Amino acid sequence: MDRDQFTARQTGDLVSVSIGGPDWAFVPHPLPRQWDVSLNLVPLLVSAHAALARLDGIGRTLPNPELLLRPLQRREAIRSSSLEGTYASAEELLLFELEPVESISASDRANDWREVFNYAVAIRRGTELLQTLPLSLRLIREMHAVLLRNVRGRDRAPGEFRRAQVHIGADRRYVPPPPNLVAECLDDFERFLNDADEIDPLIRTFLAHYQFESIHPFIDGNGRVGRALLSLCAYQWCGLTRPWLYVSPFFDRHKNEYIDALFAVSTHGAWDRWLELCLRATIDVCGDAIARCDELRRLRTEYHSKTDGLSGRMHQLIEGLFSNPMIRITEAARRLDVTYPTAKSDIAKLVELGILIPMRDTSPKAYFSPAIFNAAYHEETP
């Protein structure tokens, strides 16, 4: 790591390490328990809180919060994984959820699908744990264990903090604390998670994300766990009804700015630059989520109206499509507890009504709702 990039305003100490030769590692200072927001950030902070409150308010009115929550979590999983070089499309992830498959080689695409799928499961697992646990190292380890379950990283100590030195980038652009100092850093980080109540909750969330990434406590999966933890911190500290805030779609679109802003906190103490990026991200993703929710609610009303007077099973199928807009006849039969011919007839009716269309090149045959899929997962081309 280039020691010359660090300035008198750096937010930690440099210590000597050996990574195939002499090098330097960065050990972040403990986070403060009070924070004065710069005046130039106040308008953005007010706007970010307003956007998040509006999203939470809309979520409170949903008859089924999963209508919005599941798509947000899947997009978070897709885009957070993309930041780490693991790619899966929404179509691939949704089909994998319908029928998970095991990989047959290291290059099998099923490996990527499993990793992205695990990310979404890890978020939900973290949310469940918050019902009985505080934000804690135990909760973080549990999420990490879920993230790396049955994937290519399973040999990288899932659920265990690292005992080896790691570095980021082939050129070792950033080298996090040596393993003998990780526990000390994490102890203070855990205390920050539970005793920094005087800091604005969004600011606190983004400080925590920086600190977690700078400690880099695992061999693998730090970025993904850190961004999942960001969502849980905002959920807990902002008093949301659900964990609605998922910023990876913004960070993925602004990947270089995200990486550079994190690094600049370490080297130059550029907190305002980092916080401004995070507040912009909050405003952006909340606005996007609200627009998606409006369209999903409109489609739900339209589709239930189209099937009024038909079998109640139709309404069950439609509700299921907002959880996953792809379906197979066997899945429909299982979900409705009916025979295969009955489920086939029901799906044929939804095709006739224009709610479903057959998918190409899937075996066994699958159907999907293009309108629901686009509302939930379509990405605008930059």
N, C-alpha and C positions, 0 to 999 in steps of 0.2 A: 504494500500500500504506500502511495506516495506521501511521505510525511510533509512535503512542501506545500501540499494543498490545504493543510490545516493552518488556521490563523489564531490570533490571540483570543478570538471570540468563539473558538470551538467549544462544544458542549460536553466534553469528556476528556479523558486522558489517553495518551498514546503509551503503550507498553510494548516492549520487545518480545517477539515470538519467533519461532522457527517453522517455516513451511517449505521444506526442501531447501532451506537456507534462511538467513536472517531476514526478518520483516517486522512490521509494526501492526499492532491490533488496537482497535478503538474501544475504550471502556466508557460508556455514557455515565455522566453524573446522575445522581438521583433526581427525579422530577420534583419541581417545587410544589408545595401544597396550596399556594395562592398564585393568582395570575391576573395581572392588569391587562385588559385587552387594549391594544393600540386604537387610538381614535379613528384612524383610517379604516380599521376593520369593522367598526361598530355597525355601519349600514349593512354590510354583507352578513354579519352575524344576526342582525334583526331579521333580514330577509330569509336567511337559512332557517331560523326558528319558525318563522311564519309558514314557510313552505312545508316543513316537517309537520307542523301542527295541522295544516290543512289536509295533508295526506293521512295523518292519524284520524282526523275527524271523518274523512270519507270512509276509512277502514271501519270505523265504529258503526257506520250505517249499513254495512254490507250484511245481507242475510247469512252469507257464508264467507268469512274472511279469506278462506283458502282460494276463493275466486281470484284474488289478487296476489296473495302471499306466495303461493306455489310458483307462479310464473316469475315473480321477482326473485325468488330464491334460485330458480333454475338459471335465469339470466346471470345472476351473480356467480353461480358455479361455473358457467360457461366462460364468462369474461375474466373472472379471477384466475381460472386455470389457463386461459389464453395468455395472460401476463407472464406465466411461468413456462410457456412453450408447449402446453398440452391443449390440443384442439379437438373440439367436438361440436357439431352443429346442434341446433335445437331439435331437428328431426331425429338425429342419431341418438341424442339423449332420451327423447320421449319413447322411441322404439325400444331402447335398452331397458327403460323402466317397465315397459309392457312385458318384456321377456328377456331378463338378464342372461347373458351368455358368458362362458368362461373363455379366456384367451388360450390359444394353442401354441403361441410363440411370443417372443419378446417384441416382435414387430407387428403383432396382431392389433388392429384398430380397437378391438374390444378393451385393450389396456387403457386407452385414452377415455373411452366411454365410462369404464369403471371408475377411473380417477375423478371425472367430473361428477358422476353420480354420487360418489362418496362425499364430495364436498357439500352437496345439497343436504345429504343425510347428516353430516357433521354439524351444519347450522341448526338443523332441527333438534339434534341431540343436545347441543348447547342450550337451546331454548328450553328444552325439557328439564335439564339439570338446574337451570336458574329458578325453578319452582322450589327446589330444596337446598340449593347451594348458593353461596355468594359468588360473585366474580372472583375466581381464584386460580391458582396453579393447577389444582386438581381438575377443575373444569376444563382448563386449557389442554391438559394431558389427555383427558377423555376425548375431546374433539380431535386431537391429533391422531389418536389411536383409530378412530373411525375413519378419518381421512385416508390413512395408509393401509387400511384393512384389505388384504387380498389384491394388492396392486404391486407394481414394480418396485415401489419404495418400501415394501414390507421388511426388507433386510436392513432398513435404516432406523431401527429402534422406534417403532411406533409407540407413542405414549410415553416416551422416555426423553428426558433432557440430555443433550449431547455431552459426551465425555471426550470429544476430540475437537481439534481446531478445524474450522471451516473458513471459507472465503467466498466472496461474491465476485463473479466475473473471471474469465480466463486470465485477465491481467491483474487479478487481485485488487480491483478498484477499491473494494471495501473489505476489511477483515474485522469481524466482530470479536468480542472479548474472548480471551483464552478460556478453556473449559474450567480451570480452577477458580475463575472469577464469575462464572455464569450464575452459580447459586446465590452469591451475594447480590448480584444485579437483580435477580428474579425476586428475592425476598423483599427488596425495596419496591419493586414493581407491584407485587401483590398488595403491599401496604397502600400504595397509591390507588389501586383499584378500590380500596375500601375506606380511605380516610382523606380524600381530597374534595370533600363536598362543597368547599367554598368557591371552587372554580366553576365557571359556566359549564354546563354539562356537555355541550357540543365541543367547546375548546378542550375540555378534559378528555373527551373521546379521541380527538385527533392527537393530543399529546401522548396518550397511551399507545396509539398506533405507532407513532414514531419510535417510542421507547421499546416496544416489543420488537420491531424490525431491527433496531440498532443492537439489541441484545442477541437476536437470532438464536434462540435457545435450542432448536432442534437441528439434527443433521439435514433433514429435508422437510419441506412443507411449511416453512416459516411464513412466506408471503401469503399463502392461502389461509392458514390459521389466523394470521394477523388481521386480514381483512374480514374474516368471519367474526373475529373478536370485536372488531370495530362496530359491526352491526349490533352485537349483543350489548356493548357498552352504551351505545345510543339508546337502545331499547330500555335498558335498566335506568340509566341516569336521566333521560328525558321524559320518563314516565309514560312511554308509549303503550298502547294496548297490544301491539304486536311488534316484532322486529322488522319495521318497514324500510329501514335505511340500508341500501345496498349500493355502494359507490364504485364497485369494480368496473361497471360499464363505462363510467367517466374516466377512471384511471387507465383503462385499457386504451381508450381513444387518445389519451394524453400520456402515453407510457413514458416517454423520455422526460417530460416535465415532472411526472410523479417521481421517477427515480432520482432525477437531479435535485428536486426539492427536498427529498428525504436526506440526500447526501449533504446538501448545503446547510441543513440544520447542524449536522455533525461538524462540518469544517468551518462554517462561518457564523453559527448561531442564528441562521436565517429563519427564525420562527415565523415571522409575519408572512414570508413567502410561502411557507408550508401551510399555515393556517388559511391563507387566502385561497390556495388551491383547494383545500378541503371544503371550505365554505361554498366555493363555486360548484364543486362536485355535488354538495348536498342540494343546492338550489336546482341544479340541472336534473339530477336523478329523481327528485321529488316531483318536479313538473312532468317529467316523462311518465312516472308511475301514475300520476293523477289522470293524465290523458288516456293511458291504457285502461285504467279502471273505468273511466266514463264509457269507453267503447265496449268493454266487456259487459258492463251493466246493460247497455243498450241492446247488445246481442242476446243477452240472457232473456230480457223482456220479450224481444222479437221472437225468439225460438220457442219459448213457452207459449206464446200466443199462437204460433203456427200449429202447435200440437194440442191445443185446447179441444176437448171432445174426444181425443184418442185415448188409448190405454195409458194408465198411470205409469206404465213402464217407460213410455217415451220421455216423460219428465225426469225420471231417474237417469235415463241415458244422457239427456241434455245436461243435467247437473254434473254428471261424470265427465263430460267433455270439457267443462271448465276447469277440471282438475288436470286432465290430460286430453288434449284434443284429438288424440289418436286412439283407435280402438280396433280390436279384432273380434270376430264373432264369438270365439271361444271365451274371450274375456267378458263380453256382454252376457253370454249365457251364465257364466259364473256369478257375475255381479247381480243379475236379475233373478238367479235361481230358476231358470227356465231351460227348456231343451234347446239344442243347437238349431233346429228348424225354426223355432219361435224367435230366437235371437236373430237369426238370419232375416226373417221377415220384418222384424222391428228395424233393423239397420237399413233394409231396403226401403222402408217407408221414409227414413230420414234422408236417404239419398234422393228419393223422389221429391222431397220437400226442399232440396237444395242445401240442407244443413251439413250433410256429409258427402264426400266424394271418395272413390276408390283411390288408393295409393298405387303407384307403379313400382314394379321391381321389389316387392316385399313378399317374403315367404315365411309363414303363411300370410295370406292376403290381409291387408290392413286398410282401414278407412280413416279419414281425418276431416276435420272441419277447417277449411282454409281461412274463413273469416275469424274464428276464434284464435287460430294459430297466428295469423298476422297481427291481430290486436295484442297478443301477449308477447310475441317473440320477434316480430319484424324489426330489423335494424336499418335506420336510414343510412344511405351511403354518404360518407363525409364529402 
